[in-house]
Amino acid sequence: MTAPETNSGREQKVTVTKGAGGRWTGSFRTAKKPGGFVSVRASAETDSGFSVRNEIIRAYGLR
């Protein structure tokens, strides 16, 4: 998973871990500058070739 992308255009790779009930979680740190936004991009693929991609532009603002 790649996330987030800040106003500066920098990306972070996020390591995710499988949790209970088929959920996956990961975490990342954001810049300590107020007034920006974070966009999130995620993708997944099975061994069979099925895939999903999702992108949320301006997922949340930084305070």
PDBQT receptor file of N, H, CA, C and O in Angstrom, charges set to zero:
ATOM      1  N   MET A   1       0.842  -1.172   0.000  1.00  0.00    +0.000 N 
ATOM      2  CA  MET A   1       0.000   0.000   0.000  1.00  0.00    +0.000 C 
ATOM      3  C   MET A   1       0.883   1.229   0.000  1.00  0.00    +0.000 C 
ATOM      4  O   MET A   1       1.893   1.263   0.703  1.00  0.00    +0.000 OA
ATOM      5  N   THR A   2       0.527   2.225  -0.764  1.00  0.00    +0.000 N 
ATOM      6  H   THR A   2      -0.293   2.198  -1.335  1.00  0.00    +0.000 HD
ATOM      7  CA  THR A   2       1.243   3.490  -0.768  1.00  0.00    +0.000 C 
ATOM      8  C   THR A   2       0.345   4.553  -0.172  1.00  0.00    +0.000 C 
ATOM      9  O   THR A   2      -0.801   4.715  -0.592  1.00  0.00    +0.000 OA
ATOM     10  N   ALA A   3       0.860   5.271   0.801  1.00  0.00    +0.000 N 
ATOM     11  H   ALA A   3       1.791   5.139   1.142  1.00  0.00    +0.000 HD
ATOM     12  CA  ALA A   3       0.086   6.335   1.436  1.00  0.00    +0.000 C 
ATOM     13  C   ALA A   3       0.984   7.068   2.387  1.00  0.00    +0.000 C 
ATOM     14  O   ALA A   3       1.976   6.485   2.824  1.00  0.00    +0.000 OA
ATOM     15  N   PRO A   4       0.727   8.249   2.726  1.00  0.00    +0.000 N 
ATOM     16  CA  PRO A   4      -0.128   9.180   2.014  1.00  0.00    +0.000 C 
ATOM     17  C   PRO A   4       0.687   9.959   1.020  1.00  0.00    +0.000 C 
ATOM     18  O   PRO A   4       1.909   9.819   0.963  1.00  0.00    +0.000 OA
ATOM     19  N   GLU A   5       0.032  10.769   0.246  1.00  0.00    +0.000 N 
ATOM     20  H   GLU A   5      -0.961  10.883   0.292  1.00  0.00    +0.000 HD
ATOM     21  CA  GLU A   5       0.745  11.741  -0.578  1.00  0.00    +0.000 C 
ATOM     22  C   GLU A   5       0.326  13.103  -0.066  1.00  0.00    +0.000 C 
ATOM     23  O   GLU A   5      -0.863  13.423  -0.059  1.00  0.00    +0.000 OA
ATOM     24  N   THR A   6       1.269  13.898   0.356  1.00  0.00    +0.000 N 
ATOM     25  H   THR A   6       2.235  13.639   0.351  1.00  0.00    +0.000 HD
ATOM     26  CA  THR A   6       0.969  15.217   0.893  1.00  0.00    +0.000 C 
ATOM     27  C   THR A   6       1.079  16.258  -0.218  1.00  0.00    +0.000 C 
ATOM     28  O   THR A   6       1.405  15.923  -1.356  1.00  0.00    +0.000 OA
ATOM     29  N   ASN A   7       0.807  17.517   0.113  1.00  0.00    +0.000 N 
ATOM     30  H   ASN A   7       0.542  17.789   1.038  1.00  0.00    +0.000 HD
ATOM     31  CA  ASN A   7       0.903  18.594  -0.870  1.00  0.00    +0.000 C 
ATOM     32  C   ASN A   7       2.276  18.634  -1.527  1.00  0.00    +0.000 C 
ATOM     33  O   ASN A   7       2.406  19.088  -2.664  1.00  0.00    +0.000 OA
ATOM     34  N   SER A   8       3.296  18.166  -0.826  1.00  0.00    +0.000 N 
ATOM     35  H   SER A   8       3.190  17.798   0.098  1.00  0.00    +0.000 HD
ATOM     36  CA  SER A   8       4.647  18.187  -1.385  1.00  0.00    +0.000 C 
ATOM     37  C   SER A   8       4.829  17.100  -2.443  1.00  0.00    +0.000 C 
ATOM     38  O   SER A   8       5.838  17.097  -3.148  1.00  0.00    +0.000 OA
ATOM     39  N   GLY A   9       3.871  16.177  -2.567  1.00  0.00    +0.000 N 
ATOM     40  H   GLY A   9       3.052  16.180  -1.994  1.00  0.00    +0.000 HD
ATOM     41  CA  GLY A   9       3.959  15.121  -3.561  1.00  0.00    +0.000 C 
ATOM     42  C   GLY A   9       4.776  13.929  -3.115  1.00  0.00    +0.000 C 
ATOM     43  O   GLY A   9       4.995  13.007  -3.901  1.00  0.00    +0.000 OA
ATOM     44  N   ARG A  10       5.238  13.920  -1.860  1.00  0.00    +0.000 N 
ATOM     45  H   ARG A  10       5.060  14.669  -1.222  1.00  0.00    +0.000 HD
ATOM     46  CA  ARG A  10       6.029  12.788  -1.374  1.00  0.00    +0.000 C 
ATOM     47  C   ARG A  10       5.116  11.624  -1.036  1.00  0.00    +0.000 C 
ATOM     48  O   ARG A  10       3.998  11.818  -0.558  1.00  0.00    +0.000 OA
ATOM     49  N   GLU A  11       5.594  10.423  -1.284  1.00  0.00    +0.000 N 
ATOM     50  H   GLU A  11       6.502  10.266  -1.672  1.00  0.00    +0.000 HD
ATOM     51  CA  GLU A  11       4.831   9.216  -0.976  1.00  0.00    +0.000 C 
ATOM     52  C   GLU A  11       5.562   8.409   0.081  1.00  0.00    +0.000 C 
ATOM     53  O   GLU A  11       6.787   8.466   0.192  1.00  0.00    +0.000 OA
ATOM     54  N   GLN A  12       4.795   7.660   0.854  1.00  0.00    +0.000 N 
ATOM     55  H   GLN A  12       3.800   7.614   0.765  1.00  0.00    +0.000 HD
ATOM     56  CA  GLN A  12       5.340   6.732   1.838  1.00  0.00    +0.000 C 
ATOM     57  C   GLN A  12       4.793   5.350   1.536  1.00  0.00    +0.000 C 
ATOM     58  O   GLN A  12       3.621   5.199   1.191  1.00  0.00    +0.000 OA
ATOM     59  N   LYS A  13       5.633   4.356   1.666  1.00  0.00    +0.000 N 
ATOM     60  H   LYS A  13       6.585   4.479   1.946  1.00  0.00    +0.000 HD
ATOM     61  CA  LYS A  13       5.157   2.972   1.606  1.00  0.00    +0.000 C 
ATOM     62  C   LYS A  13       4.702   2.607   3.006  1.00  0.00    +0.000 C 
ATOM     63  O   LYS A  13       5.364   2.947   3.987  1.00  0.00    +0.000 OA
ATOM     64  N   VAL A  14       3.587   1.926   3.102  1.00  0.00    +0.000 N 
ATOM     65  H   VAL A  14       3.050   1.650   2.305  1.00  0.00    +0.000 HD
ATOM     66  CA  VAL A  14       3.029   1.523   4.387  1.00  0.00    +0.000 C 
ATOM     67  C   VAL A  14       2.976   0.000   4.446  1.00  0.00    +0.000 C 
ATOM     68  O   VAL A  14       2.440  -0.647   3.546  1.00  0.00    +0.000 OA
ATOM     69  N   THR A  15       3.529  -0.559   5.500  1.00  0.00    +0.000 N 
ATOM     70  H   THR A  15       3.964  -0.033   6.231  1.00  0.00    +0.000 HD
ATOM     71  CA  THR A  15       3.439  -1.990   5.714  1.00  0.00    +0.000 C 
ATOM     72  C   THR A  15       2.123  -2.282   6.425  1.00  0.00    +0.000 C 
ATOM     73  O   THR A  15       1.806  -1.666   7.443  1.00  0.00    +0.000 OA
ATOM     74  N   VAL A  16       1.367  -3.218   5.886  1.00  0.00    +0.000 N 
ATOM     75  H   VAL A  16       1.624  -3.719   5.059  1.00  0.00    +0.000 HD
ATOM     76  CA  VAL A  16       0.083  -3.563   6.492  1.00  0.00    +0.000 C 
ATOM     77  C   VAL A  16       0.153  -4.942   7.136  1.00  0.00    +0.000 C 
ATOM     78  O   VAL A  16       0.935  -5.800   6.725  1.00  0.00    +0.000 OA
ATOM     79  N   THR A  17      -0.674  -5.134   8.147  1.00  0.00    +0.000 N 
ATOM     80  H   THR A  17      -1.309  -4.437   8.481  1.00  0.00    +0.000 HD
ATOM     81  CA  THR A  17      -0.741  -6.421   8.847  1.00  0.00    +0.000 C 
ATOM     82  C   THR A  17      -2.177  -6.923   8.847  1.00  0.00    +0.000 C 
ATOM     83  O   THR A  17      -3.125  -6.154   9.006  1.00  0.00    +0.000 OA
ATOM     84  N   LYS A  18      -2.312  -8.228   8.665  1.00  0.00    +0.000 N 
ATOM     85  H   LYS A  18      -1.542  -8.853   8.535  1.00  0.00    +0.000 HD
ATOM     86  CA  LYS A  18      -3.640  -8.833   8.647  1.00  0.00    +0.000 C 
ATOM     87  C   LYS A  18      -4.145  -8.969  10.075  1.00  0.00    +0.000 C 
ATOM     88  O   LYS A  18      -3.451  -9.486  10.950  1.00  0.00    +0.000 OA
ATOM     89  N   GLY A  19      -5.363  -8.499  10.292  1.00  0.00    +0.000 N 
ATOM     90  H   GLY A  19      -5.928  -8.079   9.581  1.00  0.00    +0.000 HD
ATOM     91  CA  GLY A  19      -5.978  -8.577  11.610  1.00  0.00    +0.000 C 
ATOM     92  C   GLY A  19      -7.161  -9.524  11.604  1.00  0.00    +0.000 C 
ATOM     93  O   GLY A  19      -7.349 -10.298  10.665  1.00  0.00    +0.000 OA
ATOM     94  N   ALA A  20      -7.947  -9.458  12.646  1.00  0.00    +0.000 N 
ATOM     95  H   ALA A  20      -7.794  -8.829  13.409  1.00  0.00    +0.000 HD
ATOM     96  CA  ALA A  20      -9.125 -10.315  12.791  1.00  0.00    +0.000 C 
ATOM     97  C   ALA A  20     -10.205  -9.937  11.780  1.00  0.00    +0.000 C 
ATOM     98  O   ALA A  20     -10.305  -8.781  11.368  1.00  0.00    +0.000 OA
ATOM     99  N   GLY A  21     -10.991 -10.900  11.394  1.00  0.00    +0.000 N 
ATOM    100  H   GLY A  21     -10.909 -11.839  11.728  1.00  0.00    +0.000 HD
ATOM    101  CA  GLY A  21     -12.133 -10.648  10.524  1.00  0.00    +0.000 C 
ATOM    102  C   GLY A  21     -11.771 -10.217   9.111  1.00  0.00    +0.000 C 
ATOM    103  O   GLY A  21     -12.580  -9.576   8.440  1.00  0.00    +0.000 OA
ATOM    104  N   GLY A  22     -10.568 -10.554   8.645  1.00  0.00    +0.000 N 
ATOM    105  H   GLY A  22      -9.911 -11.074   9.190  1.00  0.00    +0.000 HD
ATOM    106  CA  GLY A  22     -10.175 -10.205   7.298  1.00  0.00    +0.000 C 
ATOM    107  C   GLY A  22      -9.770  -8.750   7.113  1.00  0.00    +0.000 C 
ATOM    108  O   GLY A  22      -9.647  -8.287   5.979  1.00  0.00    +0.000 OA
ATOM    109  N   ARG A  23      -9.561  -8.023   8.204  1.00  0.00    +0.000 N 
ATOM    110  H   ARG A  23      -9.661  -8.400   9.125  1.00  0.00    +0.000 HD
ATOM    111  CA  ARG A  23      -9.170  -6.613   8.113  1.00  0.00    +0.000 C 
ATOM    112  C   ARG A  23      -7.656  -6.472   8.061  1.00  0.00    +0.000 C 
ATOM    113  O   ARG A  23      -6.921  -7.269   8.644  1.00  0.00    +0.000 OA
ATOM    114  N   TRP A  24      -7.214  -5.461   7.364  1.00  0.00    +0.000 N 
ATOM    115  H   TRP A  24      -7.812  -4.814   6.890  1.00  0.00    +0.000 HD
ATOM    116  CA  TRP A  24      -5.798  -5.143   7.267  1.00  0.00    +0.000 C 
ATOM    117  C   TRP A  24      -5.584  -3.745   7.832  1.00  0.00    +0.000 C 
ATOM    118  O   TRP A  24      -6.405  -2.857   7.604  1.00  0.00    +0.000 OA
ATOM    119  N   THR A  25      -4.501  -3.538   8.561  1.00  0.00    +0.000 N 
ATOM    120  H   THR A  25      -3.834  -4.259   8.746  1.00  0.00    +0.000 HD
ATOM    121  CA  THR A  25      -4.225  -2.230   9.124  1.00  0.00    +0.000 C 
ATOM    122  C   THR A  25      -2.786  -1.809   8.840  1.00  0.00    +0.000 C 
ATOM    123  O   THR A  25      -1.904  -2.648   8.656  1.00  0.00    +0.000 OA
ATOM    124  N   GLY A  26      -2.571  -0.529   8.809  1.00  0.00    +0.000 N 
ATOM    125  H   GLY A  26      -3.288   0.152   8.959  1.00  0.00    +0.000 HD
ATOM    126  CA  GLY A  26      -1.246   0.037   8.626  1.00  0.00    +0.000 C 
ATOM    127  C   GLY A  26      -1.251   1.443   9.193  1.00  0.00    +0.000 C 
ATOM    128  O   GLY A  26      -2.317   2.007   9.442  1.00  0.00    +0.000 OA
ATOM    129  N   SER A  27      -0.087   2.012   9.398  1.00  0.00    +0.000 N 
ATOM    130  H   SER A  27       0.779   1.554   9.196  1.00  0.00    +0.000 HD
ATOM    131  CA  SER A  27      -0.029   3.380   9.914  1.00  0.00    +0.000 C 
ATOM    132  C   SER A  27       1.110   4.129   9.242  1.00  0.00    +0.000 C 
ATOM    133  O   SER A  27       2.022   3.531   8.672  1.00  0.00    +0.000 OA
ATOM    134  N   PHE A  28       1.036   5.447   9.322  1.00  0.00    +0.000 N 
ATOM    135  H   PHE A  28       0.294   5.933   9.785  1.00  0.00    +0.000 HD
ATOM    136  CA  PHE A  28       2.041   6.309   8.722  1.00  0.00    +0.000 C 
ATOM    137  C   PHE A  28       2.093   7.621   9.488  1.00  0.00    +0.000 C 
ATOM    138  O   PHE A  28       1.164   7.955  10.223  1.00  0.00    +0.000 OA
ATOM    139  N   ARG A  29       3.163   8.351   9.316  1.00  0.00    +0.000 N 
ATOM    140  H   ARG A  29       3.917   8.079   8.718  1.00  0.00    +0.000 HD
ATOM    141  CA  ARG A  29       3.315   9.661   9.948  1.00  0.00    +0.000 C 
ATOM    142  C   ARG A  29       3.139  10.735   8.883  1.00  0.00    +0.000 C 
ATOM    143  O   ARG A  29       3.543  10.567   7.733  1.00  0.00    +0.000 OA
ATOM    144  N   THR A  30       2.529  11.836   9.292  1.00  0.00    +0.000 N 
ATOM    145  H   THR A  30       2.200  11.972  10.227  1.00  0.00    +0.000 HD
ATOM    146  CA  THR A  30       2.341  12.955   8.379  1.00  0.00    +0.000 C 
ATOM    147  C   THR A  30       3.266  14.102   8.767  1.00  0.00    +0.000 C 
ATOM    148  O   THR A  30       3.827  14.123   9.863  1.00  0.00    +0.000 OA
ATOM    149  N   ALA A  31       3.413  15.044   7.864  1.00  0.00    +0.000 N 
ATOM    150  H   ALA A  31       2.957  15.028   6.974  1.00  0.00    +0.000 HD
ATOM    151  CA  ALA A  31       4.222  16.226   8.137  1.00  0.00    +0.000 C 
ATOM    152  C   ALA A  31       3.601  17.020   9.280  1.00  0.00    +0.000 C 
ATOM    153  O   ALA A  31       2.385  17.005   9.468  1.00  0.00    +0.000 OA
ATOM    154  N   LYS A  32       4.432  17.701  10.029  1.00  0.00    +0.000 N 
ATOM    155  H   LYS A  32       5.421  17.713   9.877  1.00  0.00    +0.000 HD
ATOM    156  CA  LYS A  32       3.916  18.483  11.158  1.00  0.00    +0.000 C 
ATOM    157  C   LYS A  32       3.614  19.915  10.739  1.00  0.00    +0.000 C 
ATOM    158  O   LYS A  32       3.756  20.850  11.527  1.00  0.00    +0.000 OA
ATOM    159  N   LYS A  33       3.193  20.074   9.476  1.00  0.00    +0.000 N 
ATOM    160  H   LYS A  33       3.078  19.314   8.836  1.00  0.00    +0.000 HD
ATOM    161  CA  LYS A  33       2.840  21.387   8.968  1.00  0.00    +0.000 C 
ATOM    162  C   LYS A  33       1.326  21.466   8.827  1.00  0.00    +0.000 C 
ATOM    163  O   LYS A  33       0.732  20.643   8.130  1.00  0.00    +0.000 OA
ATOM    164  N   PRO A  34       0.692  22.439   9.473  1.00  0.00    +0.000 N 
ATOM    165  CA  PRO A  34      -0.757  22.580   9.336  1.00  0.00    +0.000 C 
ATOM    166  C   PRO A  34      -1.138  23.111   7.956  1.00  0.00    +0.000 C 
ATOM    167  O   PRO A  34      -0.327  23.721   7.259  1.00  0.00    +0.000 OA
ATOM    168  N   GLY A  35      -2.373  22.867   7.588  1.00  0.00    +0.000 N 
ATOM    169  H   GLY A  35      -3.032  22.372   8.154  1.00  0.00    +0.000 HD
ATOM    170  CA  GLY A  35      -2.901  23.450   6.367  1.00  0.00    +0.000 C 
ATOM    171  C   GLY A  35      -2.790  22.587   5.127  1.00  0.00    +0.000 C 
ATOM    172  O   GLY A  35      -3.299  22.975   4.075  1.00  0.00    +0.000 OA
ATOM    173  N   GLY A  36      -2.153  21.447   5.207  1.00  0.00    +0.000 N 
ATOM    174  H   GLY A  36      -1.740  21.132   6.061  1.00  0.00    +0.000 HD
ATOM    175  CA  GLY A  36      -2.044  20.581   4.043  1.00  0.00    +0.000 C 
ATOM    176  C   GLY A  36      -3.139  19.533   4.018  1.00  0.00    +0.000 C 
ATOM    177  O   GLY A  36      -4.007  19.497   4.890  1.00  0.00    +0.000 OA
ATOM    178  N   PHE A  37      -3.084  18.694   3.024  1.00  0.00    +0.000 N 
ATOM    179  H   PHE A  37      -2.379  18.723   2.316  1.00  0.00    +0.000 HD
ATOM    180  CA  PHE A  37      -4.035  17.594   2.888  1.00  0.00    +0.000 C 
ATOM    181  C   PHE A  37      -3.276  16.306   2.633  1.00  0.00    +0.000 C 
ATOM    182  O   PHE A  37      -2.131  16.329   2.182  1.00  0.00    +0.000 OA
ATOM    183  N   VAL A  38      -3.913  15.189   2.923  1.00  0.00    +0.000 N 
ATOM    184  H   VAL A  38      -4.843  15.170   3.289  1.00  0.00    +0.000 HD
ATOM    185  CA  VAL A  38      -3.344  13.876   2.672  1.00  0.00    +0.000 C 
ATOM    186  C   VAL A  38      -4.256  13.132   1.706  1.00  0.00    +0.000 C 
ATOM    187  O   VAL A  38      -5.469  13.070   1.903  1.00  0.00    +0.000 OA
ATOM    188  N   SER A  39      -3.661  12.571   0.663  1.00  0.00    +0.000 N 
ATOM    189  H   SER A  39      -2.676  12.621   0.502  1.00  0.00    +0.000 HD
ATOM    190  CA  SER A  39      -4.381  11.707  -0.259  1.00  0.00    +0.000 C 
ATOM    191  C   SER A  39      -3.895  10.282  -0.030  1.00  0.00    +0.000 C 
ATOM    192  O   SER A  39      -2.716  10.061   0.244  1.00  0.00    +0.000 OA
ATOM    193  N   VAL A  40      -4.792   9.329  -0.141  1.00  0.00    +0.000 N 
ATOM    194  H   VAL A  40      -5.751   9.508  -0.364  1.00  0.00    +0.000 HD
ATOM    195  CA  VAL A  40      -4.452   7.938   0.146  1.00  0.00    +0.000 C 
ATOM    196  C   VAL A  40      -4.698   7.092  -1.102  1.00  0.00    +0.000 C 
ATOM    197  O   VAL A  40      -5.729   7.223  -1.762  1.00  0.00    +0.000 OA
ATOM    198  N   ARG A  41      -3.741   6.230  -1.411  1.00  0.00    +0.000 N 
ATOM    199  H   ARG A  41      -2.904   6.124  -0.874  1.00  0.00    +0.000 HD
ATOM    200  CA  ARG A  41      -3.841   5.333  -2.551  1.00  0.00    +0.000 C 
ATOM    201  C   ARG A  41      -3.567   3.919  -2.042  1.00  0.00    +0.000 C 
ATOM    202  O   ARG A  41      -2.577   3.693  -1.346  1.00  0.00    +0.000 OA
ATOM    203  N   ALA A  42      -4.428   2.975  -2.379  1.00  0.00    +0.000 N 
ATOM    204  H   ALA A  42      -5.233   3.158  -2.944  1.00  0.00    +0.000 HD
ATOM    205  CA  ALA A  42      -4.236   1.586  -1.934  1.00  0.00    +0.000 C 
ATOM    206  C   ALA A  42      -4.570   0.641  -3.084  1.00  0.00    +0.000 C 
ATOM    207  O   ALA A  42      -5.399   0.943  -3.942  1.00  0.00    +0.000 OA
ATOM    208  N   SER A  43      -3.899  -0.513  -3.075  1.00  0.00    +0.000 N 
ATOM    209  H   SER A  43      -3.226  -0.758  -2.377  1.00  0.00    +0.000 HD
ATOM    210  CA  SER A  43      -4.210  -1.530  -4.076  1.00  0.00    +0.000 C 
ATOM    211  C   SER A  43      -3.934  -2.907  -3.486  1.00  0.00    +0.000 C 
ATOM    212  O   SER A  43      -3.146  -3.056  -2.552  1.00  0.00    +0.000 OA
ATOM    213  N   ALA A  44      -4.595  -3.899  -4.046  1.00  0.00    +0.000 N 
ATOM    214  H   ALA A  44      -5.235  -3.778  -4.804  1.00  0.00    +0.000 HD
ATOM    215  CA  ALA A  44      -4.411  -5.286  -3.605  1.00  0.00    +0.000 C 
ATOM    216  C   ALA A  44      -4.605  -6.200  -4.806  1.00  0.00    +0.000 C 
ATOM    217  O   ALA A  44      -5.331  -5.870  -5.744  1.00  0.00    +0.000 OA
ATOM    218  N   GLU A  45      -3.947  -7.353  -4.764  1.00  0.00    +0.000 N 
ATOM    219  H   GLU A  45      -3.357  -7.621  -4.002  1.00  0.00    +0.000 HD
ATOM    220  CA  GLU A  45      -4.055  -8.308  -5.865  1.00  0.00    +0.000 C 
ATOM    221  C   GLU A  45      -3.973  -9.723  -5.310  1.00  0.00    +0.000 C 
ATOM    222  O   GLU A  45      -3.200  -9.997  -4.391  1.00  0.00    +0.000 OA
ATOM    223  N   THR A  46      -4.776 -10.620  -5.875  1.00  0.00    +0.000 N 
ATOM    224  H   THR A  46      -5.403 -10.398  -6.621  1.00  0.00    +0.000 HD
ATOM    225  CA  THR A  46      -4.744 -12.019  -5.461  1.00  0.00    +0.000 C 
ATOM    226  C   THR A  46      -3.761 -12.798  -6.331  1.00  0.00    +0.000 C 
ATOM    227  O   THR A  46      -3.301 -12.306  -7.361  1.00  0.00    +0.000 OA
ATOM    228  N   ASP A  47      -3.450 -14.002  -5.906  1.00  0.00    +0.000 N 
ATOM    229  H   ASP A  47      -3.823 -14.401  -5.069  1.00  0.00    +0.000 HD
ATOM    230  CA  ASP A  47      -2.588 -14.874  -6.699  1.00  0.00    +0.000 C 
ATOM    231  C   ASP A  47      -3.235 -15.230  -8.038  1.00  0.00    +0.000 C 
ATOM    232  O   ASP A  47      -2.542 -15.559  -9.001  1.00  0.00    +0.000 OA
ATOM    233  N   SER A  48      -4.575 -15.161  -8.091  1.00  0.00    +0.000 N 
ATOM    234  H   SER A  48      -5.137 -14.894  -7.309  1.00  0.00    +0.000 HD
ATOM    235  CA  SER A  48      -5.314 -15.491  -9.308  1.00  0.00    +0.000 C 
ATOM    236  C   SER A  48      -5.364 -14.335 -10.303  1.00  0.00    +0.000 C 
ATOM    237  O   SER A  48      -5.848 -14.497 -11.423  1.00  0.00    +0.000 OA
ATOM    238  N   GLY A  49      -4.862 -13.160  -9.892  1.00  0.00    +0.000 N 
ATOM    239  H   GLY A  49      -4.470 -13.029  -8.981  1.00  0.00    +0.000 HD
ATOM    240  CA  GLY A  49      -4.850 -12.025 -10.798  1.00  0.00    +0.000 C 
ATOM    241  C   GLY A  49      -5.970 -11.020 -10.604  1.00  0.00    +0.000 C 
ATOM    242  O   GLY A  49      -6.011 -10.006 -11.302  1.00  0.00    +0.000 OA
ATOM    243  N   PHE A  50      -6.879 -11.273  -9.673  1.00  0.00    +0.000 N 
ATOM    244  H   PHE A  50      -6.845 -12.096  -9.106  1.00  0.00    +0.000 HD
ATOM    245  CA  PHE A  50      -7.923 -10.291  -9.381  1.00  0.00    +0.000 C 
ATOM    246  C   PHE A  50      -7.283  -9.132  -8.626  1.00  0.00    +0.000 C 
ATOM    247  O   PHE A  50      -6.386  -9.337  -7.809  1.00  0.00    +0.000 OA
ATOM    248  N   SER A  51      -7.750  -7.909  -8.903  1.00  0.00    +0.000 N 
ATOM    249  H   SER A  51      -8.479  -7.743  -9.566  1.00  0.00    +0.000 HD
ATOM    250  CA  SER A  51      -7.141  -6.762  -8.227  1.00  0.00    +0.000 C 
ATOM    251  C   SER A  51      -8.169  -5.672  -7.957  1.00  0.00    +0.000 C 
ATOM    252  O   SER A  51      -9.250  -5.639  -8.545  1.00  0.00    +0.000 OA
ATOM    253  N   VAL A  52      -7.790  -4.786  -7.049  1.00  0.00    +0.000 N 
ATOM    254  H   VAL A  52      -6.911  -4.813  -6.572  1.00  0.00    +0.000 HD
ATOM    255  CA  VAL A  52      -8.609  -3.626  -6.721  1.00  0.00    +0.000 C 
ATOM    256  C   VAL A  52      -7.657  -2.465  -6.459  1.00  0.00    +0.000 C 
ATOM    257  O   VAL A  52      -6.578  -2.645  -5.895  1.00  0.00    +0.000 OA
ATOM    258  N   ARG A  53      -8.069  -1.290  -6.872  1.00  0.00    +0.000 N 
ATOM    259  H   ARG A  53      -8.946  -1.144  -7.330  1.00  0.00    +0.000 HD
ATOM    260  CA  ARG A  53      -7.288  -0.074  -6.626  1.00  0.00    +0.000 C 
ATOM    261  C   ARG A  53      -8.244   1.004  -6.142  1.00  0.00    +0.000 C 
ATOM    262  O   ARG A  53      -9.369   1.108  -6.629  1.00  0.00    +0.000 OA
ATOM    263  N   ASN A  54      -7.798   1.801  -5.189  1.00  0.00    +0.000 N 
ATOM    264  H   ASN A  54      -6.883   1.717  -4.794  1.00  0.00    +0.000 HD
ATOM    265  CA  ASN A  54      -8.634   2.857  -4.636  1.00  0.00    +0.000 C 
ATOM    266  C   ASN A  54      -7.763   4.063  -4.353  1.00  0.00    +0.000 C 
ATOM    267  O   ASN A  54      -6.645   3.924  -3.855  1.00  0.00    +0.000 OA
ATOM    268  N   GLU A  55      -8.267   5.243  -4.668  1.00  0.00    +0.000 N 
ATOM    269  H   GLU A  55      -9.175   5.356  -5.072  1.00  0.00    +0.000 HD
ATOM    270  CA  GLU A  55      -7.537   6.479  -4.398  1.00  0.00    +0.000 C 
ATOM    271  C   GLU A  55      -8.511   7.498  -3.827  1.00  0.00    +0.000 C 
ATOM    272  O   GLU A  55      -9.586   7.722  -4.384  1.00  0.00    +0.000 OA
ATOM    273  N   ILE A  56      -8.136   8.106  -2.727  1.00  0.00    +0.000 N 
ATOM    274  H   ILE A  56      -7.263   7.925  -2.274  1.00  0.00    +0.000 HD
ATOM    275  CA  ILE A  56      -8.955   9.136  -2.106  1.00  0.00    +0.000 C 
ATOM    276  C   ILE A  56      -8.124  10.419  -2.095  1.00  0.00    +0.000 C 
ATOM    277  O   ILE A  56      -7.149  10.532  -1.352  1.00  0.00    +0.000 OA
ATOM    278  N   ILE A  57      -8.519  11.375  -2.920  1.00  0.00    +0.000 N 
ATOM    279  H   ILE A  57      -9.311  11.284  -3.523  1.00  0.00    +0.000 HD
ATOM    280  CA  ILE A  57      -7.824  12.661  -2.991  1.00  0.00    +0.000 C 
ATOM    281  C   ILE A  57      -8.307  13.532  -1.835  1.00  0.00    +0.000 C 
ATOM    282  O   ILE A  57      -9.506  13.634  -1.577  1.00  0.00    +0.000 OA
ATOM    283  N   ARG A  58      -7.354  14.158  -1.145  1.00  0.00    +0.000 N 
ATOM    284  H   ARG A  58      -6.380  14.076  -1.354  1.00  0.00    +0.000 HD
ATOM    285  CA  ARG A  58      -7.660  14.994   0.024  1.00  0.00    +0.000 C 
ATOM    286  C   ARG A  58      -8.500  14.218   1.044  1.00  0.00    +0.000 C 
ATOM    287  O   ARG A  58      -9.561  14.674   1.469  1.00  0.00    +0.000 OA
ATOM    288  N   ALA A  59      -8.008  13.048   1.422  1.00  0.00    +0.000 N 
ATOM    289  H   ALA A  59      -7.146  12.678   1.076  1.00  0.00    +0.000 HD
ATOM    290  CA  ALA A  59      -8.719  12.188   2.367  1.00  0.00    +0.000 C 
ATOM    291  C   ALA A  59      -8.971  12.900   3.684  1.00  0.00    +0.000 C 
ATOM    292  O   ALA A  59     -10.029  12.740   4.293  1.00  0.00    +0.000 OA
ATOM    293  N   TYR A  60      -7.994  13.690   4.122  1.00  0.00    +0.000 N 
ATOM    294  H   TYR A  60      -7.134  13.820   3.627  1.00  0.00    +0.000 HD
ATOM    295  CA  TYR A  60      -8.195  14.506   5.318  1.00  0.00    +0.000 C 
ATOM    296  C   TYR A  60      -7.180  15.637   5.352  1.00  0.00    +0.000 C 
ATOM    297  O   TYR A  60      -6.135  15.581   4.704  1.00  0.00    +0.000 OA
ATOM    298  N   GLY A  61      -7.515  16.664   6.124  1.00  0.00    +0.000 N 
ATOM    299  H   GLY A  61      -8.364  16.709   6.650  1.00  0.00    +0.000 HD
ATOM    300  CA  GLY A  61      -6.655  17.831   6.250  1.00  0.00    +0.000 C 
ATOM    301  C   GLY A  61      -5.758  17.737   7.466  1.00  0.00    +0.000 C 
ATOM    302  O   GLY A  61      -6.101  17.098   8.461  1.00  0.00    +0.000 OA
ATOM    303  N   LEU A  62      -4.599  18.384   7.375  1.00  0.00    +0.000 N 
ATOM    304  H   LEU A  62      -4.321  18.903   6.567  1.00  0.00    +0.000 HD
ATOM    305  CA  LEU A  62      -3.657  18.422   8.495  1.00  0.00    +0.000 C 
ATOM    306  C   LEU A  62      -3.915  19.686   9.313  1.00  0.00    +0.000 C 
ATOM    307  O   LEU A  62      -4.123  20.765   8.759  1.00  0.00    +0.000 OA
ATOM    308  N   ARG A  63      -3.899  19.540  10.633  1.00  0.00    +0.000 N 
ATOM    309  H   ARG A  63      -3.730  18.663  11.084  1.00  0.00    +0.000 HD
ATOM    310  CA  ARG A  63      -4.088  20.696  11.511  1.00  0.00    +0.000 C 
ATOM    311  C   ARG A  63      -2.839  20.994  12.262  1.00  0.00    +0.000 C 
ATOM    312  O   ARG A  63      -2.805  21.937  13.053  1.00  0.00    +0.000 OA
TER     313      ARG A  63
